[in-house]
């Protein structure tokens, strides 16, 4: 019994729906109909100051009988004030229920909005936001929320809708105090609903944004669909690109032409019509009683009847363009990379597959990862030329894939797309890998113009069974660590060493930079570049002798451990 209790307590994270805000300020944990909203607070009282998550609200999210939370999502919205441009203003929490409702909450637990999407449970909640890696130099693509319900995709322009819903909730609180809440109606939620036709089951979906095809792809697609007599447009239409994971086929690619699906606001129209009908009928009943030709009003029943559910549209049919058929394989999750070019999928056979989302082909496959959770880390190259951020200069970026195999209790980091494994850690089987896949909503290219891209979004966070959270970070030079680019990697480290030595102006700064300096000397492997690094250190004015001796000792130990006698570090002290 004690062992069974231990296993039960250690696997509680795997049974919960967990979502961490990209700004790391809100954490939501839900199971069945219960949920806990936590906010990040800076704790100074502890010996080691750190961020701790405190409970802001806890309770049941169920409104109807028997409904439970099937997915949860935290979305921070960008501030519109000039003093805090680009920073999150507030965070909304979206819950996908088994009854088909999508409910939006504030951080204090108050219900902001509720919408019936379909008469089936919500499978996934996804969000696509503007990212500097994907949208720099292109037309800005608005932030869109994508709930997936029973092979149906609902897209909504979220920033404006969520802000209007919050403004309505604030007005509603004021109206409730004066007893006029019935006069304030919620603003309409305009959305598009697609009914996917081409897969038997859909478990997850990735939105790749608006894609414009080149002329060759346009001619190829038109000939495949329309045949020899197909009508060819002079310009390629803009299409929304979706990749769905599921079964029969395993993967399918869908393309929706922009503007083909009109916004749906029938729920609001039905609500307004019902209000008008009830108002007219109440007036007629009052007039009939006053004129004497009507019947007496019947006694009100003791129990109030439940209001009828709003009308649900079927959605516009969207056929699959092509896919990867594999009858026994069933996909479970799909995660899009920050650059929008590749995605990673997991299936029930323990395979992790890397895909080219535009071509719809498999690039790479890993085996032996049952119940795997995947995430992405995009790392920018350090700017060694200027200390001021600039959006006009594009620096190199490195893409890393993070795989957590819960069955094996191991966390691995791979360099995408064809790179080797960078690192592996044994962390246990009671963890969860959290990757939001979206940033701050409403953060456009115009707002971020002249500012550095946000560094705190699109990160991978590991949450352990004891409640500790760890953010995974990878240095850029790990992308240059294979055997064919050892010199390039050491050049990167030498350039980093030069920048650190140029920034030395005081003794306090030297004490802080002592450990990074010694680590650079230990990591360098090329003898010629190692010699240049030592010469740079010894030629720096104001560098203490103790640091010089430590650097020479670390280089000497590294040379002895590698068995290479080509470098004699003590010879650099000679004039």
C-alpha positions as CSV (number, residue, x, y, z in Angstrom):
1,X,0.0,0.0,0.0
2,X,2.7,2.5,0.8
3,X,4.3,1.9,-2.7
4,X,0.9,2.4,-4.4
5,X,0.4,5.6,-2.5
6,X,3.8,6.8,-3.5
7,X,3.2,6.0,-7.2
8,X,-0.2,7.7,-7.0
9,X,1.3,10.9,-5.4
10,X,4.2,11.0,-7.9
11,X,2.0,10.8,-11.0
12,X,-0.5,13.5,-10.1
13,X,1.0,15.9,-12.7
14,X,0.3,13.5,-15.5
15,X,-3.4,13.5,-14.7
16,X,-3.8,17.3,-14.7
17,X,-4.2,20.0,-17.3
18,X,-1.4,22.5,-16.8
19,X,-0.7,25.8,-18.5
20,X,2.1,28.3,-17.8
21,X,1.8,31.8,-19.2
22,X,4.7,32.7,-21.6
23,X,5.5,35.7,-19.3
24,X,5.9,33.2,-16.4
25,X,3.5,35.2,-14.2
26,X,0.5,32.8,-14.1
27,X,0.3,29.1,-13.6
28,X,-3.0,27.2,-13.9
29,X,-3.5,23.5,-12.8
30,X,-6.9,21.8,-13.5
31,X,-8.3,18.4,-12.9
32,X,-11.9,17.2,-13.6
33,X,-13.9,20.3,-12.7
34,X,-11.5,21.8,-10.1
35,X,-8.8,24.4,-11.0
36,X,-6.2,26.5,-9.2
37,X,-4.9,29.8,-10.4
38,X,-1.5,30.8,-9.2
39,X,0.5,34.0,-9.6
40,X,4.2,34.5,-9.4
41,X,5.5,36.5,-6.4
42,X,9.0,37.5,-5.4
43,X,9.9,36.0,-2.1
44,X,12.6,38.0,-0.2
45,X,12.1,36.3,3.2
46,X,13.9,33.1,2.2
47,X,17.6,32.6,2.4
48,X,17.8,32.1,-1.3
49,X,15.4,34.7,-2.9
50,X,13.3,33.2,-5.6
51,X,10.0,33.4,-7.4
52,X,7.1,31.5,-5.7
53,X,3.6,30.9,-7.0
54,X,0.9,31.8,-4.6
55,X,-2.8,30.7,-4.9
56,X,-4.9,33.5,-6.3
57,X,-8.1,31.5,-6.7
58,X,-9.3,27.9,-6.4
59,X,-12.6,26.3,-7.0
60,X,-14.9,24.6,-9.5
61,X,-15.2,25.7,-13.1
62,X,-18.2,23.6,-13.9
63,X,-21.4,25.5,-14.8
64,X,-23.4,22.6,-16.1
65,X,-23.8,19.2,-14.5
66,X,-21.1,16.7,-15.2
67,X,-18.8,19.0,-17.3
68,X,-15.0,18.9,-16.7
69,X,-12.0,20.8,-17.9
70,X,-10.4,19.0,-20.9
71,X,-7.7,21.7,-21.7
72,X,-6.5,24.9,-20.3
73,X,-4.6,27.9,-21.7
74,X,-3.0,31.1,-20.3
75,X,-2.7,34.0,-22.7
76,X,-1.0,37.3,-21.6
77,X,-2.2,40.5,-23.4
78,X,0.2,43.3,-24.3
79,X,-0.1,46.6,-22.6
80,X,-1.2,49.5,-24.8
81,X,0.4,52.2,-22.5
82,X,3.5,53.9,-23.8
83,X,5.2,53.5,-20.5
84,X,5.0,49.7,-20.6
85,X,5.0,49.0,-24.4
86,X,5.6,45.3,-25.1
87,X,5.0,44.2,-21.5
88,X,2.0,42.0,-20.5
89,X,-0.9,44.0,-19.1
90,X,-3.1,41.2,-17.8
91,X,-3.6,37.5,-18.4
92,X,-6.7,35.7,-19.3
93,X,-7.3,32.0,-18.6
94,X,-9.2,30.0,-21.2
95,X,-10.8,26.6,-20.3
96,X,-12.0,24.1,-22.8
97,X,-14.9,22.0,-21.3
98,X,-16.2,18.6,-22.1
99,X,-19.6,20.1,-22.7
100,X,-18.3,22.0,-25.7
101,X,-18.1,25.4,-24.0
102,X,-15.1,27.7,-24.0
103,X,-15.0,29.8,-20.9
104,X,-12.7,32.7,-20.3
105,X,-11.7,33.8,-16.8
106,X,-9.7,36.5,-15.2
107,X,-6.9,35.9,-12.8
108,X,-9.2,36.4,-9.8
109,X,-11.5,33.5,-11.0
110,X,-14.4,35.6,-12.3
111,X,-16.0,34.4,-15.5
112,X,-15.5,36.9,-18.3
113,X,-17.1,35.1,-21.2
114,X,-18.6,31.8,-22.2
115,X,-19.2,30.4,-25.7
116,X,-20.6,27.1,-27.0
117,X,-18.4,26.0,-29.8
118,X,-19.9,22.6,-30.6
119,X,-22.0,19.9,-29.0
120,X,-18.9,17.8,-28.2
121,X,-15.9,18.2,-25.9
122,X,-13.0,20.6,-26.6
123,X,-10.0,18.7,-27.7
124,X,-7.3,21.3,-27.8
125,X,-6.8,25.0,-27.2
126,X,-4.1,26.6,-29.3
127,X,-3.0,30.2,-29.9
128,X,-0.8,31.8,-32.6
129,X,0.8,35.1,-31.9
130,X,3.3,37.4,-33.6
131,X,6.9,36.3,-33.3
132,X,10.1,38.1,-34.4
133,X,11.6,34.9,-35.7
134,X,8.6,34.3,-38.0
135,X,7.2,37.7,-38.9
136,X,10.2,40.0,-39.2
137,X,10.2,41.8,-42.5
138,X,6.8,40.5,-43.4
139,X,3.2,41.6,-43.1
140,X,2.1,41.3,-39.5
141,X,-0.3,38.4,-38.8
142,X,-2.8,39.0,-36.1
143,X,-3.0,36.8,-33.0
144,X,-5.6,34.1,-33.4
145,X,-7.1,31.6,-30.9
146,X,-7.8,28.1,-32.3
147,X,-10.0,25.8,-30.2
148,X,-10.3,22.3,-31.7
149,X,-13.6,20.6,-31.2
150,X,-14.5,17.2,-32.7
151,X,-12.7,17.7,-36.1
152,X,-13.8,21.3,-36.2
153,X,-11.6,24.3,-35.9
154,X,-12.8,27.7,-34.7
155,X,-10.6,30.7,-35.4
156,X,-11.1,34.0,-33.7
157,X,-9.2,37.3,-33.8
158,X,-8.4,37.2,-30.1
159,X,-6.8,40.5,-29.0
160,X,-9.8,42.7,-29.9
161,X,-12.3,40.1,-28.7
162,X,-10.6,39.6,-25.3
163,X,-10.2,43.3,-24.6
164,X,-13.8,43.9,-25.4
165,X,-14.9,41.0,-23.2
166,X,-12.9,42.4,-20.3
167,X,-14.3,45.9,-20.8
168,X,-17.8,44.4,-20.8
169,X,-17.1,42.5,-17.6
170,X,-15.9,45.7,-15.9
171,X,-19.1,47.5,-17.0
172,X,-21.2,44.5,-15.9
173,X,-19.8,44.7,-12.3
174,X,-20.8,48.4,-12.2
175,X,-24.2,47.7,-13.6
176,X,-24.9,44.9,-11.1
177,X,-24.4,47.4,-8.3
178,X,-27.2,49.5,-9.7
179,X,-29.4,46.6,-10.8
180,X,-29.2,47.3,-14.5
181,X,-27.1,44.3,-15.6
182,X,-29.9,43.1,-18.0
183,X,-29.4,46.2,-20.1
184,X,-25.8,45.4,-20.9
185,X,-25.3,42.7,-23.5
186,X,-21.9,41.1,-24.2
187,X,-20.2,42.1,-27.5
188,X,-20.5,39.6,-30.4
189,X,-17.7,37.0,-30.9
190,X,-16.9,36.9,-34.6
191,X,-15.2,33.7,-35.6
192,X,-14.7,31.2,-38.4
193,X,-15.6,27.6,-38.1
194,X,-14.0,24.9,-40.3
195,X,-15.2,21.4,-40.6
196,X,-12.2,19.2,-41.5
197,X,-12.9,16.4,-44.0
198,X,-10.1,14.0,-44.6
199,X,-9.2,12.4,-41.3
200,X,-11.1,9.9,-39.2
201,X,-9.8,11.3,-35.9
202,X,-8.1,14.5,-35.1
203,X,-6.2,14.9,-31.8
204,X,-4.1,18.0,-32.3
205,X,-3.5,20.8,-34.8
206,X,-0.9,23.3,-35.6
207,X,-1.6,26.6,-37.3
208,X,1.3,27.7,-39.6
209,X,-0.2,31.1,-40.4
210,X,-1.0,32.7,-43.7
211,X,1.2,31.3,-46.5
212,X,1.4,32.7,-50.1
213,X,2.4,30.1,-52.6
214,X,4.9,30.7,-55.4
215,X,3.8,30.3,-59.1
216,X,5.0,26.8,-59.5
217,X,3.1,25.5,-56.4
218,X,0.0,27.4,-57.5
219,X,0.1,25.7,-61.0
220,X,0.8,22.3,-59.4
221,X,-2.1,22.6,-57.0
222,X,-4.5,23.9,-59.6
223,X,-3.6,21.0,-62.0
224,X,-4.0,18.4,-59.2
225,X,-7.5,19.7,-58.2
226,X,-9.0,21.0,-61.5
227,X,-7.1,18.8,-64.0
228,X,-5.9,19.9,-67.5
229,X,-8.7,22.5,-67.9
230,X,-8.2,24.2,-64.5
231,X,-8.5,28.0,-64.4
232,X,-5.2,29.5,-63.2
233,X,-5.3,32.8,-61.3
234,X,-2.8,35.5,-62.2
235,X,-1.7,35.9,-58.5
236,X,-1.5,33.2,-55.9
237,X,-4.1,33.6,-53.2
238,X,-3.2,33.9,-49.5
239,X,-4.1,30.7,-47.6
240,X,-4.1,29.7,-43.9
241,X,-2.0,26.6,-43.5
242,X,-3.0,23.9,-41.0
243,X,-1.3,20.6,-40.1
244,X,-3.5,18.1,-38.2
245,X,-2.4,15.0,-36.3
246,X,-4.6,12.0,-35.7
247,X,-5.5,8.8,-37.4
248,X,-6.4,7.6,-40.9
249,X,-4.3,9.4,-42.1
250,X,-1.7,10.0,-39.5
251,X,-1.1,13.6,-40.7
252,X,-3.1,15.8,-43.0
253,X,-2.5,19.3,-44.4
254,X,-5.3,21.7,-44.9
255,X,-5.3,25.0,-46.7
256,X,-8.1,27.6,-46.3
257,X,-8.2,30.6,-48.7
258,X,-8.4,33.8,-46.8
259,X,-11.8,35.4,-46.9
260,X,-13.6,32.2,-47.9
261,X,-15.3,31.7,-44.6
262,X,-17.6,34.5,-43.3
263,X,-17.6,35.4,-39.6
264,X,-20.3,33.7,-37.6
265,X,-22.3,35.7,-35.1
266,X,-25.5,33.7,-35.1
267,X,-25.4,33.2,-31.3
268,X,-25.6,37.0,-30.8
269,X,-28.4,37.3,-33.3
270,X,-30.3,34.5,-31.6
271,X,-29.9,36.2,-28.2
272,X,-31.1,39.5,-29.6
273,X,-34.1,37.9,-31.3
274,X,-35.0,36.0,-28.1
275,X,-34.8,39.3,-26.1
276,X,-37.1,41.1,-28.7
277,X,-39.5,38.2,-28.7
278,X,-39.8,38.1,-24.9
279,X,-40.3,41.8,-24.8
280,X,-43.0,41.8,-27.4
281,X,-44.9,38.9,-25.8
282,X,-44.7,40.6,-22.4
283,X,-46.2,43.8,-23.8
284,X,-49.0,41.8,-25.6
285,X,-49.8,39.9,-22.4
286,X,-50.0,43.1,-20.4
287,X,-52.3,44.7,-23.1
288,X,-54.6,41.7,-23.3
289,X,-55.1,41.8,-19.5
290,X,-55.9,45.5,-19.6
291,X,-58.4,45.1,-22.5
292,X,-60.1,42.1,-20.9
293,X,-59.9,39.7,-23.8
294,X,-56.9,37.8,-22.5
295,X,-56.6,34.9,-20.1
296,X,-55.2,35.2,-16.6
297,X,-51.5,34.6,-16.3
298,X,-50.8,31.1,-15.1
299,X,-49.0,30.5,-11.9
300,X,-45.2,30.5,-12.2
301,X,-43.6,27.0,-11.7
302,X,-41.5,26.5,-8.6
303,X,-38.5,25.4,-10.5
304,X,-37.1,27.7,-13.2
305,X,-36.7,26.1,-16.6
306,X,-33.2,26.0,-18.0
307,X,-32.5,28.3,-21.0
308,X,-32.1,26.5,-24.3
309,X,-28.6,26.1,-25.7
310,X,-27.6,28.5,-28.4
311,X,-27.6,27.3,-32.0
312,X,-24.3,25.7,-33.2
313,X,-23.3,26.0,-36.8
314,X,-21.9,23.0,-38.7
315,X,-19.0,25.0,-40.2
316,X,-17.6,25.3,-43.7
317,X,-16.2,22.1,-45.1
318,X,-12.4,22.1,-45.6
319,X,-10.9,19.1,-47.5
320,X,-7.4,17.9,-46.9
321,X,-4.8,18.7,-49.6
322,X,-2.5,15.8,-48.8
323,X,-1.2,13.8,-45.9
324,X,0.9,11.0,-44.5
325,X,-1.2,7.8,-44.5
326,X,-0.1,5.2,-41.9
327,X,-3.1,3.1,-40.9
328,X,-2.0,1.7,-37.5
329,X,-0.3,5.0,-36.4
330,X,-2.3,7.4,-34.3
331,X,-0.8,10.8,-33.5
332,X,-1.2,12.4,-30.1
333,X,0.4,15.9,-30.2
334,X,1.9,18.3,-32.7
335,X,4.1,21.2,-31.7
336,X,5.1,23.9,-34.2
337,X,8.6,25.4,-34.0
338,X,9.0,29.2,-33.4
339,X,10.2,29.8,-36.9
340,X,7.0,28.2,-38.4
341,X,9.0,25.9,-40.8
342,X,9.1,22.6,-38.9
343,X,6.9,20.8,-36.4
344,X,7.3,17.8,-34.2
345,X,4.7,15.1,-33.6
346,X,4.3,12.2,-31.2
347,X,2.3,9.0,-31.6
348,X,1.1,6.0,-29.6
349,X,4.0,3.9,-30.9
350,X,6.6,5.9,-29.1
351,X,7.9,7.8,-32.2
352,X,8.9,11.4,-32.3
353,X,8.8,12.7,-35.9
354,X,10.1,16.0,-37.3
355,X,8.1,17.4,-40.2
356,X,8.5,20.1,-42.8
357,X,5.1,21.7,-42.5
358,X,5.2,23.4,-45.9
359,X,6.1,20.3,-47.9
360,X,4.3,17.9,-45.6
361,X,7.2,15.4,-45.5
362,X,9.0,13.7,-42.6
363,X,12.6,14.9,-42.0
364,X,13.7,12.8,-39.1
365,X,12.3,10.2,-36.6
366,X,13.3,9.2,-33.1
367,X,12.2,5.9,-31.6
368,X,11.7,4.7,-28.0
369,X,9.9,7.8,-26.6
370,X,6.6,6.7,-25.2
371,X,4.4,9.4,-23.7
372,X,6.9,12.0,-24.9
373,X,6.4,15.7,-24.4
374,X,8.2,18.1,-26.8
375,X,9.1,21.7,-26.9
376,X,11.3,24.1,-28.8
377,X,14.1,26.6,-27.8
378,X,15.2,29.3,-30.2
379,X,18.5,30.9,-29.2
380,X,19.9,34.1,-30.7
381,X,23.6,34.7,-31.3
382,X,25.1,37.2,-29.0
383,X,25.6,40.6,-30.4
384,X,29.3,41.4,-30.0
385,X,29.4,44.6,-31.9
386,X,26.9,46.8,-30.1
387,X,25.3,46.8,-26.7
388,X,22.1,48.5,-27.9
389,X,19.4,46.3,-29.3
390,X,18.5,46.8,-33.0
391,X,15.8,45.2,-35.0
392,X,17.4,46.2,-38.3
393,X,20.2,43.7,-38.0
394,X,19.4,40.0,-38.2
395,X,21.6,37.7,-36.2
396,X,21.9,34.0,-36.5
397,X,19.5,31.8,-34.5
398,X,19.8,28.2,-33.4
399,X,16.9,25.9,-33.0
400,X,16.9,23.1,-30.4
401,X,14.3,20.4,-29.8
402,X,13.6,19.3,-26.2
403,X,12.1,15.9,-25.6
404,X,11.0,14.6,-22.3
405,X,10.3,10.8,-22.2
406,X,8.2,10.3,-19.1
407,X,8.4,6.5,-19.3
408,X,12.2,6.6,-19.1
409,X,12.5,9.7,-16.9
410,X,15.0,11.4,-19.2
411,X,15.2,14.8,-20.8
412,X,17.1,15.2,-24.0
413,X,18.1,18.3,-26.1
414,X,18.7,17.8,-29.8
415,X,19.9,20.3,-32.4
416,X,17.4,20.7,-35.2
417,X,17.1,19.7,-37.9
418,X,19.8,17.0,-38.5
419,X,22.1,17.8,-35.6
420,X,23.3,15.6,-32.8
421,X,22.1,15.3,-29.2
422,X,23.4,18.2,-27.2
423,X,22.6,17.1,-23.7
424,X,20.7,14.4,-21.7
425,X,19.5,14.5,-18.0
426,X,17.9,12.0,-15.7
427,X,15.2,13.9,-14.0
428,X,12.7,11.3,-13.0
429,X,9.2,10.2,-14.1
430,X,7.1,12.6,-12.2
431,X,7.7,15.8,-14.3
432,X,5.9,17.7,-17.0
433,X,7.4,19.7,-19.8
434,X,5.5,23.0,-20.4
435,X,5.8,24.7,-23.7
436,X,3.2,27.4,-24.5
437,X,4.0,27.8,-28.2
438,X,2.7,31.4,-28.2
439,X,3.9,34.7,-26.9
440,X,2.2,37.9,-25.6
441,X,-1.0,38.5,-27.5
442,X,-1.3,41.8,-29.4
443,X,2.4,42.3,-29.6
444,X,2.8,43.5,-33.2
445,X,5.7,44.6,-35.3
446,X,4.7,48.2,-34.9
447,X,4.8,48.0,-31.1
448,X,8.1,46.3,-31.0
449,X,9.8,48.6,-33.5
450,X,13.0,49.9,-32.1
451,X,12.9,47.4,-29.2
452,X,14.6,44.1,-28.7
453,X,12.5,40.9,-29.2
454,X,11.1,39.5,-25.9
455,X,13.5,37.0,-24.4
456,X,11.1,35.6,-21.8
457,X,8.6,34.1,-24.2
458,X,8.6,30.8,-26.1
459,X,10.6,29.0,-23.4
460,X,10.6,25.4,-22.1
461,X,9.8,25.0,-18.4
462,X,10.1,21.7,-16.5
463,X,7.7,21.3,-13.5
464,X,8.6,18.6,-11.0
465,X,6.4,16.6,-8.7
466,X,7.6,18.6,-5.7
467,X,6.4,21.8,-7.2
468,X,9.7,23.2,-8.4
469,X,9.9,24.9,-11.9
470,X,13.1,25.0,-13.9
471,X,13.5,27.0,-17.2
472,X,15.7,25.2,-19.8
473,X,18.3,27.3,-21.5
474,X,20.9,26.3,-24.1
475,X,23.9,28.4,-25.1
476,X,24.2,29.4,-28.7
477,X,27.6,27.8,-29.2
478,X,26.1,24.3,-28.6
479,X,24.8,24.6,-32.1
480,X,28.4,24.6,-33.3
481,X,29.6,21.7,-31.2
482,X,29.9,18.9,-33.8
483,X,33.2,17.6,-35.0
484,X,33.2,19.6,-38.3
485,X,32.8,23.0,-36.7
486,X,35.1,22.8,-33.7
487,X,37.1,25.8,-34.9
488,X,33.9,27.8,-35.5
489,X,32.7,27.0,-32.0
490,X,36.0,28.1,-30.5
491,X,35.9,31.3,-32.6
492,X,32.6,32.1,-31.1
493,X,34.0,31.5,-27.6
494,X,37.0,33.7,-28.4
495,X,34.8,36.5,-29.6
496,X,32.8,36.2,-26.4
497,X,36.0,36.3,-24.3
498,X,37.1,39.5,-26.1
499,X,33.8,41.2,-25.3
500,X,34.0,40.2,-21.7
501,X,37.5,41.6,-21.4
502,X,36.5,44.9,-23.0
503,X,33.8,45.3,-20.5
504,X,36.1,45.1,-17.4
505,X,36.1,48.5,-15.7
506,X,36.2,47.8,-12.0
507,X,37.2,45.1,-9.5
508,X,33.6,44.2,-8.7
509,X,32.8,43.5,-12.3
510,X,36.0,41.3,-12.5
511,X,34.8,39.2,-9.6
512,X,31.5,38.6,-11.3
513,X,33.1,37.7,-14.6
514,X,35.7,35.4,-13.2
515,X,33.7,32.2,-13.5
516,X,32.5,32.8,-17.1
517,X,36.1,33.6,-18.1
518,X,37.4,30.3,-16.7
519,X,34.6,28.3,-18.2
520,X,35.5,29.7,-21.7
521,X,39.1,28.6,-21.3
522,X,37.9,25.1,-20.3
523,X,35.5,24.8,-23.2
524,X,38.0,25.9,-25.9
525,X,39.8,23.0,-27.7
526,X,41.7,24.5,-30.6
527,X,45.3,25.2,-29.6
528,X,45.8,28.3,-31.8
529,X,42.6,30.0,-30.5
530,X,43.4,29.0,-26.9
531,X,46.7,30.7,-27.3
532,X,45.0,33.9,-28.6
533,X,42.6,33.8,-25.7
534,X,45.4,33.6,-23.1
535,X,47.2,36.5,-24.9
536,X,44.0,38.5,-24.8
537,X,43.7,37.9,-21.1
538,X,47.4,38.6,-20.3
539,X,47.3,41.8,-22.3
540,X,44.3,43.3,-20.6
541,X,45.2,46.4,-18.5
542,X,44.0,46.1,-14.9
543,X,43.5,42.3,-14.9
544,X,44.6,40.9,-11.5
545,X,47.4,38.4,-11.3
546,X,45.3,36.0,-9.4
547,X,42.9,35.7,-12.4
548,X,45.8,35.2,-14.8
549,X,47.2,32.3,-12.6
550,X,43.7,30.7,-12.4
551,X,43.3,30.9,-16.2
552,X,46.7,29.4,-16.8
553,X,46.0,26.6,-14.3
554,X,42.7,25.8,-15.9
555,X,44.2,25.7,-19.4
556,X,47.0,23.5,-18.1
557,X,44.6,21.0,-16.5
558,X,42.5,20.9,-19.6
559,X,45.5,20.2,-21.8
560,X,46.7,17.4,-19.5
561,X,43.3,15.8,-19.4
562,X,43.0,15.8,-23.2
563,X,46.5,14.4,-23.6
564,X,47.6,17.3,-25.9
565,X,51.0,18.8,-25.3
566,X,51.0,21.2,-28.2
567,X,50.2,24.2,-26.0
568,X,52.4,25.2,-23.1
569,X,50.5,27.9,-21.2
570,X,53.4,28.9,-19.0
571,X,55.3,30.0,-22.0
572,X,53.0,33.0,-22.5
573,X,54.4,34.7,-19.4
574,X,57.7,35.3,-21.2
575,X,58.2,38.7,-22.6
